[in-house]
C-alpha cells in the first residue's frame, strides 16, 4: 500500500493497516518478537507521514 502521495489521509490509511495487522498478529503483540510484515507496514506509515509533513511545509 506504500504510495508517494503527500495527502495526509494516506498516512492515516497506512497507520490503520499497521494497527489492523498488529491486532491480529501474535508476533506483533509479543514484546521482543520480530514480525517482518509488521515492520514493513510501520515503515510504510512512517514514510507516508514524512511525505504528508513535507507537503504541509512546501
C-alpha positions as CSV (number, residue, x, y, z in Angstrom):
1,X,0.0,0.0,0.0
2,X,3.0,2.3,0.0
3,X,2.4,5.4,-2.1
4,X,4.2,8.6,-3.0
5,X,1.2,10.9,-2.2
6,X,1.6,13.9,0.1
7,X,-2.0,13.6,1.1
8,X,-2.3,13.4,5.0
9,X,-5.1,10.8,4.7
10,X,-2.6,8.4,3.2
11,X,-0.6,8.4,6.5
12,X,-3.8,7.6,8.3
13,X,-4.5,4.7,5.9
14,X,-1.0,3.3,6.4
15,X,-1.4,3.6,10.1
16,X,-4.7,1.8,10.1
17,X,-3.2,-1.0,8.1
18,X,-0.3,-1.4,10.6
19,X,-2.7,-1.4,13.5
20,X,-5.1,-3.9,12.0
21,X,-2.2,-6.2,11.2
22,X,-0.7,-5.8,14.7
23,X,-4.1,-6.5,16.4
24,X,-4.2,-10.0,14.8
25,X,-0.6,-10.9,14.8
26,X,0.8,-12.8,17.7
27,X,4.4,-11.8,16.9
28,X,3.5,-8.1,16.9
29,X,1.8,-8.4,20.2
30,X,4.7,-10.2,21.8
31,X,7.4,-8.0,23.3
32,X,10.8,-8.7,21.8
33,X,9.4,-10.7,18.9
34,X,10.0,-9.7,15.3
35,X,7.4,-9.6,12.5
36,X,8.7,-8.6,9.1
37,X,5.2,-7.7,7.9
38,X,4.5,-5.5,10.9
39,X,7.9,-3.8,10.4
40,X,7.1,-3.2,6.7
41,X,3.7,-1.7,7.5
42,X,5.2,0.5,10.1
43,X,7.9,1.8,7.7
44,X,5.2,2.5,5.1
45,X,3.3,4.6,7.7
46,X,6.4,6.5,8.7
47,X,7.2,7.3,5.1
48,X,3.6,8.4,4.4
49,X,3.7,10.6,7.5
50,X,7.0,12.2,6.4
51,X,5.6,12.9,3.0
52,X,2.4,14.4,4.5
53,X,4.5,16.7,6.7
54,X,6.7,17.7,3.8
55,X,3.6,18.6,1.8
56,X,2.5,20.9,4.6
57,X,5.8,22.6,4.8
58,X,6.0,23.2,1.0
